[in-house]
């Protein structure tokens, strides 16, 4: 029986963690790049409405 702390196991764990982090980091990048401010709740009180 081998020890779970071999360098091959550590490399596999590291590679798995990196592969799991890539999609999350990509979504964070997309939100940061394309996010827009949207008016909500009481912010609508600051928008003038013309009823002419």
C-alpha positions, -999 to +999 in steps of 0.1 A: +000+000+000+014+034-009+012+066+010-014+092-002+013+119-001+033+108-031+043+135-056+021+119-083-010+122-061-001+158-052+003+167-088-031+151-096-048+170-069-032+202-080-042+196-117-078+188-106-080+220-085-067+240-115-092+224-139-121+232-115-109+268-110-107+276-147-144+278-154-151+298-122-123+323-131-137+326-167-172+334-154-156+360-130-138+375-160-170+377-181-190+393-153-162+418-147-159+426-184-195+428-195-214+438-163-236+469-165-252+489-138-290+484-137-314+506-119-334+488-092-358+495-063-355+530-050-331+542-077-361+547-100-370+578-079-339+596-093-350+592-129-371+621-142-403+609-159-418+632-184-456+628-188-460+653-217 
